[in-house]
Amino acid sequence: MKRPLELVELVELAQRLNAASAADDWSALAAIDRDLAAALPRSAGRGPGTAGERAAWTSLRQAHRSAQQRCGRESALLGERLSALRTNKEGWLAYAVQEHREGSAS
């Protein structure tokens, strides 16, 4: 069995989450999320730990929650953009056809 997460690893995960979220680095966020999902079972049932470890877990939880909220907001914005594109699809197509016809006539 692999060892539980150490204090340094908890702090590093929280820092990586915060940095990737602030940079809108979705690929990094996905990779960190996979790392976290793989590492969490190693620490399950370990007990409360030291005061430093509890603080690091709290920091990691906050970083994860913040990243989730950031992803949720970005997802909503992308949904709005896609909806606007669908709404204006006919206009975009008509414009493209007109541009094509004018380009072909030259």
C-alpha positions as CSV (number, residue, x, y, z in Angstrom):
1,M,0.0,0.0,0.0
2,K,1.3,3.5,-0.8
3,R,1.9,6.0,1.9
4,P,-0.6,8.7,2.9
5,L,-0.2,12.2,1.6
6,E,2.4,14.2,3.5
7,L,2.1,17.8,4.6
8,V,4.4,19.0,1.8
9,E,2.3,17.2,-0.8
10,L,-0.9,18.7,0.6
11,V,0.5,22.2,0.4
12,E,1.9,21.6,-3.1
13,L,-1.5,20.3,-4.3
14,A,-3.3,23.4,-2.9
15,Q,-0.7,25.7,-4.5
16,R,-0.9,23.9,-7.9
17,L,-4.8,24.1,-7.8
18,N,-4.7,27.8,-7.0
19,A,-2.1,28.5,-9.7
20,A,-3.9,26.5,-12.4
21,S,-7.3,28.0,-11.5
22,A,-5.9,31.6,-11.6
23,A,-4.3,30.9,-15.0
24,D,-7.4,29.3,-16.4
25,D,-5.2,26.3,-17.2
26,W,-7.9,23.7,-17.7
27,S,-5.5,20.9,-18.7
28,A,-3.4,21.4,-15.5
29,L,-6.6,21.5,-13.4
30,A,-7.7,18.2,-14.9
31,A,-4.3,16.6,-14.3
32,I,-4.3,17.9,-10.7
33,D,-7.8,16.6,-10.1
34,R,-6.6,13.2,-11.4
35,D,-3.6,13.3,-9.1
36,L,-5.8,14.3,-6.1
37,A,-8.3,11.5,-6.9
38,A,-5.6,9.0,-7.0
39,A,-3.9,10.2,-3.8
40,L,-6.9,10.7,-1.6
41,P,-7.6,7.0,-0.9
42,R,-4.1,6.7,0.5
43,S,-5.0,9.1,3.3
44,A,-8.5,7.7,4.1
45,G,-9.0,6.6,7.6
46,R,-5.7,8.0,8.7
47,G,-7.0,10.1,11.6
48,P,-6.9,13.8,12.3
49,G,-3.2,14.3,11.9
50,T,-1.1,17.2,13.2
51,A,-2.3,20.8,13.4
52,G,-0.2,21.5,10.4
53,E,-1.7,18.6,8.4
54,R,-5.2,19.7,9.4
55,A,-4.4,23.3,8.2
56,A,-3.0,21.9,5.0
57,W,-6.1,19.8,4.4
58,T,-8.3,22.9,5.0
59,S,-6.2,24.8,2.5
60,L,-6.5,22.0,0.0
61,R,-10.2,21.8,0.5
62,Q,-10.6,25.6,-0.1
63,A,-8.4,25.5,-3.2
64,H,-10.4,22.6,-4.6
65,R,-13.7,24.4,-3.8
66,S,-12.4,27.6,-5.4
67,A,-11.3,25.7,-8.5
68,Q,-14.6,23.9,-8.8
69,Q,-16.4,27.3,-8.6
70,R,-14.1,28.8,-11.2
71,C,-14.8,25.8,-13.5
72,G,-18.5,26.1,-12.9
73,R,-18.4,29.8,-13.8
74,E,-16.4,29.2,-16.9
75,S,-18.7,26.3,-17.9
76,A,-21.7,28.6,-17.6
77,L,-20.0,31.3,-19.7
78,L,-19.2,28.7,-22.4
79,G,-22.7,27.5,-22.4
80,E,-23.9,31.1,-22.9
81,R,-21.5,31.6,-25.8
82,L,-22.6,28.3,-27.4
83,S,-26.2,29.3,-27.0
84,A,-25.6,32.7,-28.7
85,L,-23.8,30.9,-31.5
86,R,-26.8,28.6,-32.0
87,T,-29.2,31.5,-31.9
88,N,-27.2,33.4,-34.6
89,K,-26.4,30.3,-36.6
90,E,-28.7,31.2,-39.5
91,G,-27.2,34.7,-39.7
92,W,-23.6,33.3,-39.7
93,L,-24.5,30.8,-42.4
94,A,-26.2,33.5,-44.6
95,Y,-23.2,35.7,-44.2
96,A,-20.8,32.9,-45.1
97,V,-22.9,32.0,-48.2
98,Q,-23.0,35.7,-49.3
99,E,-19.2,36.0,-48.8
100,H,-18.7,32.9,-50.8
101,R,-20.9,34.1,-53.7
102,E,-19.2,37.5,-53.8
103,G,-15.7,35.8,-53.7
104,S,-16.7,33.4,-56.5
105,A,-18.0,36.3,-58.7
106,S,-14.7,38.1,-58.7
